[in-house]
Amino acid sequence: MKIFDNKVAVVTGAAQGIGKAIAQRLAEQGALVVIWDVQTEKAEETVKAFKTQGWRASAFTDIDITDLVSTEQVARQVIEAYGQVDILVNNAGIIQDATLKKMSAKTWQQVIDVNLTGVFNCTRAVVPHMIERKSGNIISISSVVGLFGNFGQTNYVAAKAGVAAMTKTWALELGKYQIRVNAIAPGAIDTAMLAGIPEEAKAKFLERIPLGRVGKPQDIANACSFLASEEASFITGQTLVVDGGNYLG
């Protein structure tokens, strides 16, 4: 028996990158994975690839996580289809970098809407169901930059710091319903976001990482699998830093 047999896991932004790695890890461990992503073609390709491996998966792409009504509608559809949501992974996020003096109100708001309000909306949509069942597991992807800041990322840093803070609050509020709430703060991870950074900047990243490498999406997926499992049954309200030791510097 696999550790997530009979579990339904919703993973936002799982059509590619870290989200896809998380969805794959949960699926191969027995979960029925439901992908929430606006990238319809990539989401469907991911589901198809999972199914060829014998894993259970589906995609819901008619969703706007920046809108609570839209998110609640899709949450109801998932519950009607599968009867339950055991695990929610809030992974979806975007970047729109600029220094403070160059950051427009639109650029600020777009990142806040997806990376912070989106996490609130997805959690708010699923939590009533988890409360009713007196069981659930919520994991949100924050970032190490939310802990120590980062040049040119006022909006992203604010959102990721907010995710870590909401995690603590929700753990306090939902513990009595046996719902655990945690976050993961990745460091530099080898994804499309990192690919756009100049090589010189990447070299500086490596200088600050004691383990001497950037992370892989699978590193975050493994951390997520642990927090979602019964092995972490007494852990809630925490932000797990997964950064190769970068935060220590």
SERO-4910 file (N, C-alpha, C, O; in steps of 0.05 Angstrom, whole numbers):
BEGIN
 pado doro    nc1    nc2    nc3   cac1   cac2   cac3    cc1    cc2    cc3    oc1    oc2    oc3
  Met    A     17    -24      0      0      0      0     18     25      0     37     27     15
  Lys    A     11     44    -17     26     69    -19     16     89      2     -7     88     11
  Ile    A     33    108      9     26    126     31      3    145     26     -9    154     45
  Phe    A     -3    151      0    -25    169     -6    -48    155    -20    -63    167    -34
  Asp    A    -49    128    -17    -72    114    -28    -98    125    -16    -99    131      8
  Asn    A   -118    127    -32   -145    137    -23   -144    167    -16   -163    176     -3
  Lys    A   -124    181    -24   -122    210    -19   -126    225    -45   -118    217    -66
  Val    A   -139    248    -42   -142    267    -65   -126    292    -59   -130    305    -39
  Ala    A   -108    298    -77    -90    321    -74    -94    342    -96    -92    335   -119
  Val    A   -100    366    -88   -102    388   -107    -76    403   -107    -66    411    -86
  Val    A    -64    407   -131    -38    422   -133    -42    444   -153    -48    439   -176
  Thr    A    -39    469   -144    -42    491   -162    -16    497   -177      6    492   -167
  Gly    A    -19    506   -202      5    512   -218     22    487   -224     46    489   -224
  Ala    A      9    465   -228     23    439   -230     28    430   -259     35    407   -264
  Ala    A     24    448   -279     28    440   -306     58    438   -313     66    426   -333
  Gln    A     75    451   -297    103    451   -302    119    458   -277    107    464   -256
  Gly    A    145    456   -279    163    465   -257    159    450   -231    155    426   -230
  Ile    A    162    466   -209    160    454   -182    132    441   -178    131    420   -166
  Gly    A    111    454   -187     85    443   -184     81    416   -197     69    398   -185
  Lys    A     92    413   -220     91    387   -234    106    366   -219     97    343   -217
  Ala    A    130    373   -209    146    354   -193    131    345   -168    132    322   -161
  Ile    A    118    364   -155    102    358   -131     79    339   -138     74    319   -125
  Ala    A     65    346   -160     42    329   -168     51    301   -175     38    282   -168
  Gln    A     74    299   -189     85    273   -196     92    257   -171     86    233   -169
  Arg    A    104    270   -152    112    255   -127     88    244   -113     88    222   -103
  Leu    A     68    261   -110     43    252    -96     29    230   -111     18    212   -100
  Ala    A     29    233   -138     15    213   -155     29    186   -153     15    166   -151
  Glu    A     55    186   -155     69    161   -154     68    147   -127     73    124   -124
  Gln    A     60    163   -107     57    152    -80     27    145    -74     20    140    -52
  Gly    A     11    146    -95    -16    135    -93    -39    156    -93    -62    148    -95
  Ala    A    -33    181    -92    -54    201    -91    -67    205   -118    -55    201   -139
  Leu    A    -93    211   -118   -106    221   -142   -100    251   -143   -110    266   -126
  Val    A    -85    259   -162    -76    287   -164    -94    304   -182    -99    296   -205
  Val    A   -103    326   -172   -120    344   -187   -104    370   -192    -96    384   -174
  Ile    A    -99    375   -218    -83    399   -225   -101    423   -230   -120    421   -246
  Trp    A    -95    444   -216   -108    470   -221    -88    488   -235    -68    496   -223
  Asp    A    -93    494   -261    -73    510   -276    -87    523   -300   -104    510   -312
  Val    A    -81    548   -306    -93    562   -328    -81    553   -355    -92    559   -376
  Gln    A    -58    539   -354    -45    530   -379    -57    504   -387    -47    482   -381
  Thr    A    -79    506   -402    -95    482   -409    -79    460   -423    -80    437   -415
  Glu    A    -65    468   -444    -50    448   -459    -29    434   -443    -27    409   -444
  Lys    A    -13    449   -428      8    437   -412     -4    419   -389      7    398   -383
  Ala    A    -26    429   -378    -39    413   -356    -49    387   -367    -45    366   -354
  Glu    A    -61    387   -390    -72    362   -402    -49    344   -410    -52    319   -408
  Glu    A    -27    355   -420     -4    338   -427      7    325   -402     15    301   -402
  Thr    A      8    339   -380     18    328   -355      0    305   -345     10    284   -337
  Val    A    -26    310   -346    -45    289   -338    -41    264   -356    -41    241   -346
  Lys    A    -39    268   -382    -35    246   -400    -10    230   -393    -10    205   -393
  Ala    A     12    245   -388     37    232   -381     35    216   -355     46    194   -353
  Phe    A     21    227   -336     17    213   -310      1    187   -315      8    166   -304
  Lys    A    -19    189   -330    -37    165   -335    -22    143   -349    -27    119   -344
  Thr    A     -3    150   -367     13    129   -380     30    114   -360     39     91   -365
  Gln    A     36    126   -337     51    113   -315     33     98   -296     42     85   -278
  Gly    A      7     99   -302    -12     85   -284    -20    101   -260    -32     90   -242
  Trp    A    -14    127   -261    -21    144   -238    -49    157   -244    -57    161   -267
  Arg    A    -62    165   -222    -88    177   -225    -85    208   -225    -72    219   -207
  Ala    A    -97    221   -245    -94    250   -247   -117    262   -264   -128    248   -281
  Ser    A   -123    287   -259   -141    302   -275   -134    331   -274   -118    340   -257
  Ala    A   -145    347   -292   -138    376   -293   -164    392   -294   -183    386   -308
  Phe    A   -164    414   -279   -185    434   -280   -172    460   -287   -158    472   -271
  Thr    A   -177    469   -311   -163    493   -321   -181    518   -324   -171    540   -329
  Asp    A   -206    514   -320   -225    537   -322   -227    549   -294   -248    548   -281
  Ile    A   -205    561   -285   -203    572   -258   -187    597   -258   -167    599   -272
  Asp    A   -195    616   -242   -180    640   -237   -176    642   -207   -194    650   -192
  Ile    A   -152    635   -197   -147    634   -169   -146    662   -156   -146    664   -132
  Thr    A   -146    682   -172   -147    710   -161   -175    718   -155   -180    739   -143
  Asp    A   -194    701   -162   -223    706   -158   -234    685   -140   -234    661   -147
  Leu    A   -245    692   -116   -254    672    -97   -278    657   -108   -280    633   -103
  Val    A   -297    670   -121   -320    656   -132   -312    635   -152   -322    612   -150
  Ser    A   -294    641   -170   -284    621   -189   -271    598   -175   -276    575   -183
  Thr    A   -255    604   -155   -241    583   -141   -260    565   -125   -257    540   -125
  Glu    A   -280    577   -113   -300    561    -98   -316    543   -117   -322    520   -110
  Gln    A   -322    553   -141   -337    536   -160   -321    512   -168   -332    489   -169
  Val    A   -295    515   -173   -279    492   -181   -275    473   -158   -274    449   -161
  Ala    A   -272    484   -134   -269    467   -110   -294    449   -107   -292    426   -100
  Arg    A   -318    461   -111   -342    445   -110   -343    423   -131   -351    401   -126
  Gln    A   -333    430   -155   -332    410   -177   -314    386   -170   -321    363   -175
  Val    A   -291    393   -157   -273    371   -150   -285    354   -128   -283    329   -130
  Ile    A   -298    366   -109   -310    350    -87   -333    333    -97   -337    311    -89
  Glu    A   -349    345   -116   -371    329   -128   -360    306   -144   -372    284   -144
  Ala    A   -337    310   -157   -326    289   -174   -312    267   -158   -315    243   -165
  Tyr    A   -298    275   -137   -282    255   -123   -289    251    -93   -279    234    -80
  Gly    A   -308    268    -84   -318    263    -57   -302    275    -34   -311    276    -11
  Gln    A   -277    284    -40   -260    294    -19   -236    309    -30   -229    306    -53
  Val    A   -224    326    -13   -198    337    -18   -182    334      8   -189    345     29
  Asp    A   -161    318      7   -146    312     31   -121    330     33   -113    338     55
  Ile    A   -110    337     10    -85    353     10    -89    376    -10    -98    372    -32
  Leu    A    -81    400     -1    -80    423    -19    -52    434    -19    -41    440      2
  Val    A    -40    436    -43    -14    448    -46    -17    474    -62    -22    474    -86
  Asn    A    -12    496    -48    -13    523    -61     14    529    -73     32    539    -59
  Asn    A     17    523    -99     42    527   -112     42    549   -133     63    561   -138
  Ala    A     19    555   -145     18    574   -167     30    600   -160     25    611   -138
  Gly    A     46    611   -178     59    637   -173     70    649   -198     76    635   -217
  Ile    A     75    676   -198     87    690   -220    108    709   -209    108    715   -185
  Ile    A    125    719   -227    144    740   -219    141    763   -239    136    759   -263
  Gln    A    143    787   -229    143    812   -245    163    831   -231    154    848   -216
  Asp    A    188    827   -237    209    841   -221    214    869   -230    212    876   -254
  Ala    A    219    886   -210    227    914   -215    236    926   -189    226    918   -168
  Thr    A    254    945   -190    261    959   -165    237    976   -156    219    982   -172
  Leu    A    237    984   -131    215    999   -120    208   1024   -137    184   1029   -142
  Lys    A    228   1039   -145    222   1064   -159    212   1060   -188    201   1078   -200
  Lys    A    216   1035   -198    206   1029   -225    181   1011   -225    170   1006   -246
  Met    A    174   1001   -202    151    982   -200    125    997   -203    119   1015   -187
  Ser    A    109    989   -222     83   1002   -226     62    990   -207     66    968   -196
  Ala    A     40   1004   -203     18    993   -187      7    967   -199      0    949   -184
  Lys    A      7    966   -225     -3    942   -238     15    918   -233      5    896   -227
  Thr    A     41    922   -235     60    901   -231     59    891   -202     60    867   -197
  Trp    A     57    910   -183     53    903   -155     29    885   -152     30    864   -140
  Gln    A      6    894   -162    -19    881   -157    -21    854   -170    -33    836   -158
  Gln    A    -10    851   -194    -11    825   -208      2    803   -191     -9    781   -188
  Val    A     25    809   -180     39    788   -164     25    783   -138     23    760   -129
  Ile    A     16    804   -125      1    801   -100    -25    784   -105    -32    767    -89
  Asp    A    -38    790   -127    -64    776   -133    -60    746   -136    -75    730   -126
  Val    A    -38    738   -150    -34    710   -155    -20    696   -131    -29    676   -122
  Asn    A      2    708   -122     19    695   -103      9    696    -74     16    680    -57
  Leu    A     -7    716    -68    -17    719    -40    -47    715    -39    -57    697    -25
  Thr    A    -62    731    -54    -91    728    -54    -99    700    -65   -119    688    -56
  Gly    A    -84    691    -85    -90    664    -96    -88    642    -75   -104    624    -75
  Val    A    -68    644    -58    -65    625    -36    -88    626    -17    -99    606     -8
  Phe    A    -96    651    -10   -119    655      7   -144    643     -5   -159    628      8
  Asn    A   -149    649    -31   -173    639    -44   -175    609    -46   -196    597    -40
  Cys    A   -153    596    -53   -153    567    -56   -158    554    -29   -173    534    -26
  Thr    A   -144    564     -8   -147    553     18   -175    558     29   -188    541     41
  Arg    A   -185    582     25   -212    589     34   -233    572     21   -254    565     33
  Ala    A   -229    565     -4   -248    549    -19   -249    520    -10   -270    507    -11
  Val    A   -226    509     -1   -224    481      7   -229    476     36   -238    455     44
  Val    A   -222    495     53   -223    492     82   -250    484     94   -251    467    111
  Pro    A   -273    495     85   -298    486     96   -303    456     93   -314    443    111
  His    A   -294    445     71   -297    416     66   -279    401     86   -287    381     97
  Met    A   -254    411     89   -236    398    108   -246    399    137   -243    380    152
  Ile    A   -257    422    144   -268    425    171   -291    405    175   -293    393    197
  Glu    A   -308    402    156   -330    384    158   -320    355    162   -332    340    177
  Arg    A   -298    348    149   -287    321    151   -268    318    175   -260    296    182
  Lys    A   -262    341    187   -242    342    209   -216    328    202   -205    312    217
  Ser    A   -207    336    178   -182    325    168   -172    341    144   -188    350    128
  Gly    A   -146    345    142   -136    359    119   -107    367    122    -96    367    144
  Asn    A    -95    373    100    -67    380     99    -63    402     78    -68    398     55
  Ile    A    -53    425     87    -49    448     69    -19    455     69     -7    459     90
  Ile    A     -8    456     46     21    463     43     23    485     22     13    482     -1
  Ser    A     35    507     29     38    529     11     68    534      5     85    531     22
  Ile    A     73    541    -20    101    547    -28    107    576    -24     97    594    -37
  Ser    A    124    581     -4    134    608      1    161    612    -13    163    602    -36
  Ser    A    180    624     -1    207    627    -13    226    638      8    218    652     26
  Val    A    251    631      5    271    642     23    273    673     21    280    686     40
  Val    A    266    684     -2    267    713     -5    245    726     13    248    750     20
  Gly    A    225    711     19    205    722     38    215    724     66    203    737     83
  Leu    A    238    710     72    250    711     98    272    732    100    276    744    121
  Phe    A    287    736     78    309    756     80    309    777     59    328    793     57
  Gly    A    288    779     42    286    800     22    303    794     -3    319    775     -3
  Asn    A    298    809    -24    313    805    -49    311    830    -66    289    841    -70
  Phe    A    333    839    -76    334    864    -93    315    861   -117    316    841   -131
  Gly    A    299    881   -121    281    882   -145    257    864   -143    243    860   -163
  Gln    A    250    855   -119    227    837   -117    208    845    -94    199    828    -79
  Thr    A    202    871    -92    185    880    -70    158    865    -70    149    856    -49
  Asn    A    146    862    -93    120    849    -95    121    819    -88    105    809    -72
  Tyr    A    141    805    -99    144    777    -95    152    771    -66    141    752    -54
  Val    A    170    787    -55    178    783    -27    155    787     -8    151    772     10
  Ala    A    140    808    -13    116    814      4     96    791      3     86    783     24
  Ala    A     91    781    -20     72    759    -23     82    733     -9     67    720      5
  Lys    A    108    727    -13    118    702     -1    121    704     29    117    685     44
  Ala    A    127    728     39    127    732     68     99    729     79     95    719    101
  Gly    A     80    740     64     52    737     72     43    708     73     27    701     91
  Val    A     52    692     55     45    664     55     55    650     80     40    634     92
  Ala    A     79    656     88     90    644    112     75    653    137     70    638    155
  Ala    A     67    678    137     51    689    160     23    677    161     14    670    183
  Met    A     10    674    138    -16    662    138    -15    633    147    -34    624    160
  Thr    A      6    620    140     10    592    148      9    589    179     -4    571    189
  Lys    A     22    607    193     22    606    222     -7    611    233    -16    597    251
  Thr    A    -20    631    222    -47    638    231    -66    615    226    -82    608    243
  Trp    A    -65    603    202    -84    581    196    -78    557    213    -97    542    220
  Ala    A    -53    552    219    -46    529    236    -60    533    264    -70    514    275
  Leu    A    -59    557    274    -72    563    299   -103    560    298   -115    549    316
  Glu    A   -114    569    276   -143    568    273   -154    540    267   -176    533    276
  Leu    A   -139    524    252   -150    499    241   -140    474    256   -150    452    250
  Gly    A   -122    477    274   -112    454    288   -133    438    302   -132    413    303
  Lys    A   -153    451    313   -174    438    328   -191    420    310   -206    402    319
  Tyr    A   -189    424    283   -203    407    264   -184    385    252   -191    372    233
  Gln    A   -161    382    264   -141    363    255   -131    369    226   -126    351    210
  Ile    A   -130    395    220   -120    404    195    -92    416    200    -89    435    215
  Arg    A    -73    405    186    -45    415    189    -39    434    167    -47    430    144
  Val    A    -25    456    173    -18    476    154     12    483    156     21    491    177
  Asn    A     26    479    134     54    485    133     62    498    107     46    499     88
  Ala    A     86    508    106     97    521     81    125    510     76    138    500     94
  Ile    A    133    513     51    160    507     43    172    532     30    159    545     14
  Ala    A    197    538     38    211    562     27    234    552     11    256    548     21
  Pro    A    230    549    -15    252    541    -33    273    563    -36    267    587    -34
  Gly    A    298    554    -40    318    573    -48    320    574    -79    299    572    -92
  Ala    A    344    575    -90    347    575   -119    342    547   -130    356    528   -123
  Ile    A    321    544   -146    313    519   -157    315    519   -188    308    540   -200
  Asp    A    324    498   -200    329    496   -228    302    494   -243    293    472   -250
  Thr    A    290    517   -248    264    518   -263    266    539   -285    287    551   -289
  Ala    A    244    543   -299    244    563   -320    249    591   -309    261    607   -323
  Met    A    240    596   -285    245    622   -273    275    627   -270    284    649   -275
  Leu    A    289    607   -261    318    610   -257    333    611   -283    354    624   -285
  Ala    A    322    598   -304    335    597   -330    338    625   -342    357    629   -358
  Gly    A    321    643   -335    322    670   -346    343    688   -333    347    711   -341
  Ile    A    356    678   -312    376    695   -298    403    692   -311    411    670   -318
  Pro    A    418    714   -314    444    713   -327    463    694   -312    461    691   -288
  Glu    A    482    682   -327    500    663   -315    517    675   -293    523    661   -273
  Glu    A    524    700   -296    540    714   -275    524    714   -248    536    710   -227
  Ala    A    498    720   -250    482    721   -226    479    693   -214    479    689   -190
  Lys    A    476    672   -232    475    645   -222    500    637   -207    499    623   -186
  Ala    A    523    646   -217    548    639   -204    549    651   -176    560    639   -158
  Lys    A    538    675   -173    537    688   -146    519    672   -127    524    670   -104
  Phe    A    497    661   -139    479    644   -123    495    621   -111    494    615    -87
  Leu    A    510    608   -129    525    584   -120    546    590    -99    551    573    -81
  Glu    A    557    614   -100    577    621    -80    565    622    -52    579    618    -32
  Arg    A    539    628    -50    526    631    -24    513    605    -14    501    605      7
  Ile    A    514    584    -30    501    559    -23    521    539    -13    537    529    -29
  Pro    A    521    532     13    541    513     24    542    487      9    564    475      7
  Leu    A    520    476      0    520    451    -14    530    453    -43    534    433    -56
  Gly    A    534    477    -52    548    481    -78    532    476   -103    543    471   -124
  Arg    A    505    475   -101    488    471   -125    461    484   -121    453    490    -98
  Val    A    448    489   -143    420    498   -141    403    473   -136    411    451   -141
  Gly    A    379    478   -126    361    456   -120    347    446   -145    347    459   -166
  Lys    A    335    422   -143    319    410   -164    290    411   -156    284    410   -132
  Pro    A    272    412   -175    243    411   -167    237    387   -150    219    389   -132
  Gln    A    251    365   -154    246    341   -138    253    345   -108    241    333    -91
  Asp    A    272    364   -103    278    370    -75    254    382    -60    249    375    -37
  Ile    A    240    399    -74    216    411    -62    193    391    -61    178    390    -42
  Ala    A    191    374    -82    171    353    -82    174    334    -59    155    325    -47
  Asn    A    199    327    -53    204    308    -31    197    321     -4    186    307     13
  Ala    A    203    347     -1    195    361     24    165    362     27    154    359     48
  Cys    A    152    367      4    122    368      5    110    341     12     91    340     27
  Ser    A    121    320      0    111    293      6    114    287     36     96    275     48
  Phe    A    136    295     47    141    290     76    120    305     93    107    293    110
  Leu    A    116    331     87     97    347    103     69    337    100     52    340    118
  Ala    A     62    325     77     35    315     72     31    288     85      8    279     87
  Ser    A     52    275     93     50    247    102     45    246    133     48    266    147
  Glu    A     39    222    142     35    218    170     61    219    186     61    222    210
  Glu    A     84    218    172    109    221    185    113    249    196    129    254    214
  Ala    A     97    268    186     97    296    196     72    303    211     64    326    212
  Ser    A     60    282    223     33    286    236     33    305    260     12    314    268
  Phe    A     57    312    271     58    330    293     71    356    286     81    371    303
  Ile    A     71    362    260     83    387    250     62    404    237     48    396    219
  Thr    A     59    429    248     41    448    236     50    476    242     63    481    262
  Gly    A     43    495    224     51    522    228     79    529    221     89    550    228
  Gln    A     93    511    208    122    514    202    127    522    173    112    515    155
  Thr    A    149    536    169    159    540    142    186    526    139    206    534    152
  Leu    A    186    505    123    210    489    120    228    501     98    219    502     74
  Val    A    252    509    105    270    521     85    285    499     71    297    482     83
  Val    A    284    499     44    297    479     28    315    495      8    306    501    -14
  Asp    A    339    500     16    356    519      0    385    512     -1    402    528     -9
  Gly    A    392    488      8    420    480      7    438    495     27    462    494     25
  Gly    A    425    508     46    440    523     67    444    552     61    457    566     76
  Asn    A    432    562     39    436    590     31    427    610     52    440    630     57
  Tyr    A    405    603     66    394    621     86    413    625    110    411    645    124
  Leu    A    431    606    114    449    608    136    469    631    133    480    641    153
  Gly    A    474    638    108    493    660    103    481    687    105    495    707    101
***
